[in-house]
């Protein structure tokens, strides 16, 4: 089965090899009478002050857009902690196309940390443990910093200000992180190793590979196994205890990211040209069986050949969010291969930026290469002309420099922890965003 939102001239044939399938010749991409897209971006500048906002009203009127001043505004309030301390006000910077429902108009900076780094332009990975008690952060340096959540209710900070662990055994860039239910952390690196960590600053086990490793993920229900994707285009299934490779699976293209579905019954692999391979993975034997291919790329135009897949995220109801280096996100019903929505607005052509969901899956957040992070409603109301497109977003610039931004929503337990610090349940969401220069900022979105 092959699914795509593309109908591109020059669709190529290629072969895919699976350990449990005969060589499969993929069918050519179909060609349909789809017109070239015409995209219009109205010039809407960032709103940083009341005077800017007044200017934006006349600008919207000149463009023939709505100038409803309740829809784009900067609200600055102070919320009292149980100790009486105030959260730092954050001067909101909002750039928006036409959005009727503003849900993040009350963002406040709660904490700022400088993370260990060794270069000026790093790509960052942030992963919370299953218990939400620990946050692992890593970049090009190969150093992994573990921050614990701050349980003190009389302090506004959500993380402790210094790492509780600094893991330094990798000798090259760390490319991926994954936690299992037992609280073990596993890391993949370009130094050709995957390392397993617990509460010590020395790895429990090192799993050697013949080449750099691009991605790693624990099995979500059988914590004694994990999968890796390496530069030799092989997916390997490892047994944690024995350190043995239980199975190998050869893919016909470079693999950049892999991910198990929440139940562990599927494993997906993001490749180049917007392709995502789907494998069924029965829990009885963990063997991968080819299921289908998703093509996350445009129907026409210069982007129709697709770009590298940089992110894969599941919901809990058979939906898969795919991030690619063509500045697009696409939401698929992966078992039936139906494209649900395509999200536009962010800028992502070089960095391994990945989008993710809020804890209730109602919102999607994604960083960008221009110093902003973007938020969409997961299932937004779109035009009848193209119901798949979702162009309605909220965008925020958390710093003055236009540098790459890596952003995510916190887990639900972190939001509950933030609310425990206040007199009322005033925090709706907690957002973590780190720049390529290594400054981690945490924002509370208040009611």
N, C-alpha and C positions, 0 to 999 in steps of 0.2 A: 504494500500500500504506500502511495506517495501522495503527500499533501503539500500545498504551497499557496501563497498569495501571489505567485509570480507566473507570468506568461511571457517568457523572454525568448526572443529569437536566438538561435544558436545554442539551444539546450544540448548539453553534451551527454554522451554515454560514459558511464564509469562502472567498474565492478566493485562489489563489496564482498568480502570473504568473512564467513562466520564459522566457528568451530563446529556448529551443529546444523549448518545449512550448506547446500551445494552452492558454488559460485553463482551469484545473483546479478543478472544484467539489468540495470535500472532503465526504465523507460524514459524516452525523451520528454522533456518538459513540454506541456501542451502550449499552443499558441492561440491566443484569443484576441478578439477585436476590442482591446482595452485602450482608450485614449490616453495620451500622455497627461500626467497630472499637472494642473496649474495651481501653484501654491502661492498664497499671498500672506505676507507678514506685515500687518499694520505696525507702524513705529510707535511703540509705547515705552517710554523711558521708566527707569526705576523711580519709585516714589519714596523719597527719604525725608520729606518734611511737609508741613501743611501748605507752605507756599508752592512746593512742587505739585502738590495735589490740586491746588486751585488752577495751576497752569495746565495740568493734565485734563481738566474738565473741558476747557475750550479746545484743546487738541483733539479730544474725542469727538466733540461736536463737529469740528472741521472734517474729520474722517467719516462722519455719519454714523459713529458708534455711540453706544449708550454712555452717558456721563454721570450715571448714578453714583453719587459719592459715598454711598454706604457700602458699595461693592469693592472698592479699593481704597483702603485707608490704613493709616498707621496708628495703632492703639497702644498707649503706654500706661500701664497700671502697675501697682505694687501689691503683691500678695504676701500675707504674713505667714511665716513659719510658726510652728508651735512655740519656738523660743523667742519669737518676735523679730527675727532677722528677715530682711527683705531680699528677694531674688533680684539679681542685677537686671536692670532694664536693657533691652536690646533694641536699638533703632532699626525697626523693620524696613527691609528693602524689598518691595514687591513689584515684580514685572508680570503682567498678566495680559492674555488676550481676553476675549469676552467670557467672563465667568459669572454665573448667576449666584453660585453657592460658594462663598468664601469660608473655608473651615479653619484656616491657619493664619488668621489676622491678629493673633495675640501671642506671638512667639517671644520668649524671653530667654536670654542667655543665662544658664544656670551654672556652667562650669567651663573652664578652659585648661587644657593640659598640653604640654610639649612632649611629644613622643620621641624616643630614641631613633635617630636616623643617621645615615652617612652620605647622603647625596641631596642635591637641591630639588630634585624633581622625581619623587618617589610615587610608586603605585602602592596603595594600601589595601589591606584586608582586615576586616573586623568581624569577629565571630563570638557570640555569647554561648556559654555552656548551656546544656539542657536545663540545668537548675536556675539559670540566669544569675548565678552568684559570681561568675567570673567572665571577664571580657578579654579575649586574646587579640592583640593588635600587632601587625607585622608589615614590613615593607621591603624595599630593595636591599636593605642592610643584612638581611638574614637573621636579624635579632627579633625575637618574639617577646613582647611585654604582656604580662598577665596582670590585669587590674581587678581588684575585688570591689563589689558593690559596698557602698557606705550605709550601714544600718543605723547610724546615729540619727535619731529623728530631729535633733536640735541643730543639725547642719544641713545646709541646702544642697551640698554637693552629692551627686548620685554615685560617683566613684571615689575611692580613696586616691589621694593626690599623687602617691608614688606607687609604682608596680610592686606587687608582692613577690613576683618572680620575673627574672630576666633570663631568657633561654638563648644561649649564644653558640650552640654547637654547629649550626649550619654555617657553611663557608661561602654560600652564594645566596641569591635572592630566594625568599620563600614565596611559593606560587599559590599555595592553598592551605587552608586549615579546616579541621573537622573535629567536633566533639561527639562522644558517645554517651549513652545514658548512665554509664558508670563514672562519668567525670574525667575520662581519659581524653587527652588532646593528641591529635596526629597532624603532622606538618609535612608538606611536600616541598621540594626545593630543586633549583637548577644544579645543585651540587651532586645530583644523581642519587639522593637518598630520600627516604621517608622515615621520620623519627616519631616514636611514641613517647609521650610525656605523662607524668602524673604530678605529684606534689614536689618532686625534686627538680633541681636545675640541671640534672643529668638525665638523658633519655633512658627510658626503660629498655628500649630495643631500637635498633637501626636496621631498616630494610633496604638493602642495596639494590640499585637498578643499573642497567648498562648504559643509561643515558639520562639527561635531565627529565624531571618529572613535572608535569604541568598541573595535575589536579589529583585530589584524593578525597574520598568520602567514606564514612562508616556506614555499614548496613544499619538501617534505623530500628530494626526489630531483633536482629541477631548481632549483638555488639561484639562478638568475637571475630568478626570478619570486616574487611574493608576493601575497597577497589581503588586502583590507581590508573592514571593515564599518562603515558610517557612519550617522549619525543620519537620513539621508534614505532609509534602508531599502534601500540599494543595496550589493551585493557587487561590488567592483572587482578585476580581475586586472591587476597592473602588471608591466611589464618594467623591471627594475632599471636596465639600461644606458641605455635610451632615455628612461625616465621616462614612457612612454606607457601609457595604459590600454588593454589588449588586449581587454577585454570588460566589460560591465556586466550585473548580474543584479538585477532588482527583486523584493523580497520584500514580502508583504502585512502585515508586522508589524515592530516594532522588533527590531533585531538587537543582541545584547549580547556575544556571543563566537562566534568561528569557529575551526575547527581542521581541518588536513589529517590524514588517516590516515597511518600510518607509511610506507606505500608510495606515498602521494600519489594513490591511485585513488579516494578519496572526500574530499569536503569537507563538514563538518557545520556548521550554524549554529544557535546557541541563541537562542530568541526569548522572548517573554513567555508566560504561561499554561503553562509547562512544555513547550513545543513545541520540537522539534529537527528541522530540515529536513536531509535527506540528499541529496547530489548525487554522482553518479558523475563522475569527473574523469580521463578517459584521459590518460596521459602524452603521447600522440601529438599532441594539439591543445590540451590544458588546458581545453577547453570543459566547462562544467558542465551536466549533464543530470539533471533531477529523478528521484529514486529512490523515496523514501518519507518518511513522517513518523513520528517517535517522540513519544509523549506521556508526559512524566515527571511524573505527578501521581497523586493518590489516587483510589481507586475511589468513595469516598463521603465525606460530611462537608463541612465548610466549606472544606476545602482542595482539593476535587475540581475546581475551576476552574483550579488550577495557579498557580504563581508564576514569577517571572523565572528564567531559566537563568543561572547565574553561573560554571559551569565545565564543561569538556569534556576528558576525558583518555582516550586509547586504550591498550590493551595491544598486544602484538604478535600476538594471535591472534583478531582480529575482535570484541573486546569493547570497549564504550564506556561510560565512567563519566560520569554526568551529575549535577552539583550544582545544586540549586535553592534559592530563598529560602523554601521551606517546611520547612527543617531536615531535609531528606532527601537521601540519595544513592541513585542507582539504576544498576544495571549491566545493560546490554542487550547481546545478541548483535545488532549493528546491521544486519547483512545480512539476517537472517531476522526481525528485529523482535521477538525474544523477550526478555521481562524475566527476568533471571537471579536478581538479588538486590536487596533494598531495605534500606538501612542507616539505623538510627535511633540517636539519642543526642545528636548535636550540636545547637546552637542557632544558626540562621542565617536571619534574616528581613529584614535591611536591608543588610548589607555584601556586596560582591562576593567572598565567600569561596569558594575552589575546593578540592576534594579532589584528591589525586594518589596514585600508586602508589609502592611501594618499588621498588628497581632490579630485583628478581626478580619483581615483580607479585604477591607473596604477601600483602602487606599494603596497606591503604589508610589514609591519614592525612588529617585535616581539622581546621582551626581552628574557632573558634566565637566567638560574641559575648559569652561569659561567662568569658573568661580561661582557657580550657582548650583543649587539642588532644586529638583522639580517634583511636584506632587500632582498626581491625577486621581480621580475617582475610578476605581477598578472597572465598574460597569457604568460608564457615563452615558448620558443621552446625547446621541449624535444626530447629524443631519440625515434626512431621508435620502439624499443624493448618494451618500456614502456612509452607511450605518456602521461600518467597521472602524472608521477613523475616530480617534479621540484626541482632539486638539485643545481641549480645555484643561488648563493646568494652572497651578500656582507655582511661582518661581521666586527663590530667595537667594540673595547674595550675602553670605555670612562674613565676608571679609572684603577688604578694599582691592586686593590683587585679583587679577583674572587668572587663577591657577586651577589645576584639575581638582575636583572635589569628589570625595567618596562618601556616600551618605546611606543611612539606614534608619528605620524605626527600631525602637527597643522592643524586647518581648513584653508581654502583658504584665509579668511579675515586676518588671522594672518600673512600669507606670504605677503599679500598686505601691511600690516602695516610695516613689516620689510623692504620692498622695498621702502616705503615712507621715510625711514631714509637715503637712499643712493641716489647718483646722478643719477644712472641708475638702471633699474630693474635687479639687479645682484643676488638676492636670488631666488633659485628655490624651496627649501623646508626648513621648520623649523621643527626640531626634538626635542622633549621633552623626557628626560630619567631620571629616578630617581632610585637610588640604594636602596637595603633593609636597608641601613644605613642612609637614609634620605637626601642625597645630590641630588638636582635637577639640572641637567645641560641641557642647551638649545644650540643647534647647528644650524648654518646657513649652508646650502649647496649652494655654489656659482656657477654661470655659469663658 
